[in-house]
Amino acid sequence: MTRILVTGGEGQVGQALQRCDGPHGFEFLFPTRDHFDLSHAEQMMSYVNEHTIDGVINLAAYTAVDKAEDEPDEAFRINRDAVSHLAELTANRDIPLLHVSTDYVFSGELDRAYREDDATGPVSVYGASKEAGEHAVRLHNPNHAIIRTSWVVSPFRNNFIKTMLRLASERDQLNIVSDQFGAPTSAKDLADVLLLIMQRLLDDDNAARGTFHFSNDGVASWADIAELVMQHSGSLGGPHAQIHRIATSNYPTRAIRPKNSRLDTTKFATHFGYRPRPWQTAVRDIVGDLLQGDRP
Ligand SMILES: NC(=O)c1ccc[n+]([C@@H]2O[C@H](COP(=O)([O-])OP(=O)(O)OC[C@H]3O[C@@H](n4cnc5c(N)ncnc54)[C@H](OP(=O)(O)O)[C@@H]3O)[C@@H](O)[C@H]2O)c1
């Protein structure tokens, strides 16, 4: 059995991966932070030495975007330095590293969807730390794939859909930003894609390595997503609030977000023969799961 170590297994994407039931033929190791802390290089090395591992999927990250502005050292320690260790550990064992990164490596100034080879230019500490993590992976382990994704949503942990449903149960009206554009990504869809890519990295020495973009298909603002959440929740008898569209300037946050978070997924679709489903379908499914009580 092929054994895959997954870091960050309790996060949004990790929990989705834990529920993947396709015929992937992998045995997973999902160590918690207590047993595999990215801020402890020696613990990571011991763990990898003590287990037979055929590949690593790195989902663990410092993901508190606003807090990172005040904790840059911690953000870089996890998102750059620990990733660097992991890339070295995997390279020394000649095993592939599948690493997840973010649209926040871009400035958001481009007027089209970002392609993999577009220049990065993060506008936040979190984005800069993830960009540095990408560099570390490329530097230390050539047998890698980096998947940049955006606006991850799921029935797990904290995310935009869960926040919208919670707020709608407390208030009649919500002010939501309508001038940042991107696409939500279902953690479940991303988990399926990560397995597909890992399978390819393990089976095919000639499979494309490098950087790929993956999100659900289409373009949305946060307000567009909120409106769909409310519409679908209302139709299922769940909470519903009226959405007021506001500008980013009326919703100041500690960290700046890119105005344009759109990721062009053409390269991924071409290499892996997988076309992402529309974001609307993914969002409806998650709202349905949450309202049916499937919320760990
Ligand atoms: N969420 C998004 O919208 C989004 C968008 C683009 C890219 N991404 C990227 O996608 C990946 C997965 O994100 P996610 O949404 O699943 O994140 P998440 O829900 O915030 O989960 C992050 C995971 O990382 C773990 N972690 C954090 N610090 C750690 C440390 N020092 N040692 C070990 N584990 C540690 C957390 O452990 P605990 O369970 O102990 O807290 C948690 O399991 C990340 O690389 C993120 O940068 C996310």
Ligand as a Chemical Component Dictionary entry (heavy atoms), coordinates in Angstrom:
data_LIG
# 
_chem_comp.id                   LIG 
_chem_comp.type                 NON-POLYMER 
_chem_comp.pdbx_formal_charge   0 
_chem_comp.three_letter_code    LIG 
# 
loop_
_chem_comp_atom.comp_id 
_chem_comp_atom.atom_id 
_chem_comp_atom.alt_atom_id 
_chem_comp_atom.type_symbol 
_chem_comp_atom.charge 
_chem_comp_atom.model_Cartn_x 
_chem_comp_atom.model_Cartn_y 
_chem_comp_atom.model_Cartn_z 
_chem_comp_atom.pdbx_ordinal 
LIG N1  N1  N 0  -8.464 28.712 3.499  1  
LIG C1  C1  C 0  -8.305 29.355 2.356  2  
LIG O1  O1  O 0  -9.136 30.138 1.925  3  
LIG C2  C2  C 0  -7.060 29.098 1.538  4  
LIG C3  C3  C 0  -6.910 29.777 0.316  5  
LIG C4  C4  C 0  -5.766 29.540 -0.449 6  
LIG C5  C5  C 0  -4.815 28.659 -0.007 7  
LIG N2  N2  N 1  -4.967 28.030 1.182  8  
LIG C6  C6  C 0  -3.919 27.102 1.625  9  
LIG O2  O2  O 0  -4.484 25.808 1.685  10 
LIG C7  C7  C 0  -3.813 25.047 2.689  11 
LIG C8  C8  C 0  -4.838 24.421 3.609  12 
LIG O3  O3  O 0  -5.597 25.468 4.181  13 
LIG P1  P1  P 0  -6.835 25.207 5.146  14 
LIG O4  O4  O 0  -7.893 26.153 4.766  15 
LIG O5  O5  O -1 -7.130 23.756 5.228  16 
LIG O6  O6  O 0  -6.188 25.709 6.522  17 
LIG P2  P2  P 0  -6.763 25.639 8.003  18 
LIG O7  O7  O 0  -8.165 25.140 8.027  19 
LIG O8  O8  O 0  -6.434 26.932 8.640  20 
LIG O9  O9  O 0  -5.843 24.491 8.647  21 
LIG C9  C9  C 0  -4.476 24.688 8.802  22 
LIG C10 C10 C 0  -3.895 23.431 9.403  23 
LIG O10 O10 O 0  -2.495 23.674 9.607  24 
LIG C11 C11 C 0  -2.181 23.200 10.899 25 
LIG N3  N3  N 0  -1.032 23.901 11.450 26 
LIG C12 C12 C 0  -0.859 25.219 11.636 27 
LIG N4  N4  N 0  0.318  25.456 12.226 28 
LIG C13 C13 C 0  0.909  24.247 12.405 29 
LIG C14 C14 C 0  2.138  23.827 12.966 30 
LIG N5  N5  N 0  3.011  24.688 13.485 31 
LIG N6  N6  N 0  2.413  22.503 12.972 32 
LIG C15 C15 C 0  1.535  21.591 12.488 33 
LIG N7  N7  N 0  0.359  21.942 11.950 34 
LIG C16 C16 C 0  0.048  23.248 11.920 35 
LIG C17 C17 C 0  -3.421 23.446 11.738 36 
LIG O11 O11 O 0  -3.341 22.649 12.898 37 
LIG P3  P3  P 0  -4.436 22.699 14.053 38 
LIG O12 O12 O 0  -5.542 21.791 13.578 39 
LIG O13 O13 O 0  -3.706 22.164 15.233 40 
LIG O14 O14 O 0  -4.850 24.134 14.206 41 
LIG C18 C18 C 0  -4.518 23.042 10.744 42 
LIG O15 O15 O 0  -4.733 21.647 10.813 43 
LIG C19 C19 C 0  -2.832 26.009 3.359  44 
LIG O16 O16 O 0  -1.565 25.848 2.781  45 
LIG C20 C20 C 0  -3.377 27.382 3.000  46 
LIG O17 O17 O 0  -2.336 28.349 2.979  47 
LIG C21 C21 C 0  -6.078 28.218 1.971  48 
# 
loop_
_chem_comp_bond.comp_id 
_chem_comp_bond.atom_id_1 
_chem_comp_bond.atom_id_2 
_chem_comp_bond.value_order 
_chem_comp_bond.pdbx_ordinal 
LIG N1  C1  SING 1  
LIG C1  O1  DOUB 2  
LIG C1  C2  SING 3  
LIG C2  C3  SING 4  
LIG C2  C21 DOUB 5  
LIG C3  C4  DOUB 6  
LIG C4  C5  SING 7  
LIG C5  N2  DOUB 8  
LIG N2  C6  SING 9  
LIG N2  C21 SING 10 
LIG C6  O2  SING 11 
LIG C6  C20 SING 12 
LIG O2  C7  SING 13 
LIG C7  C8  SING 14 
LIG C7  C19 SING 15 
LIG C8  O3  SING 16 
LIG O3  P1  SING 17 
LIG P1  O4  DOUB 18 
LIG P1  O5  SING 19 
LIG P1  O6  SING 20 
LIG O6  P2  SING 21 
LIG P2  O7  DOUB 22 
LIG P2  O8  SING 23 
LIG P2  O9  SING 24 
LIG O9  C9  SING 25 
LIG C9  C10 SING 26 
LIG C10 O10 SING 27 
LIG C10 C18 SING 28 
LIG O10 C11 SING 29 
LIG C11 N3  SING 30 
LIG C11 C17 SING 31 
LIG N3  C12 SING 32 
LIG N3  C16 SING 33 
LIG C12 N4  DOUB 34 
LIG N4  C13 SING 35 
LIG C13 C14 SING 36 
LIG C13 C16 DOUB 37 
LIG C14 N5  SING 38 
LIG C14 N6  DOUB 39 
LIG N6  C15 SING 40 
LIG C15 N7  DOUB 41 
LIG N7  C16 SING 42 
LIG C17 O11 SING 43 
LIG C17 C18 SING 44 
LIG O11 P3  SING 45 
LIG P3  O12 DOUB 46 
LIG P3  O13 SING 47 
LIG P3  O14 SING 48 
LIG C18 O15 SING 49 
LIG C19 O16 SING 50 
LIG C19 C20 SING 51 
LIG C20 O17 SING 52 
# 
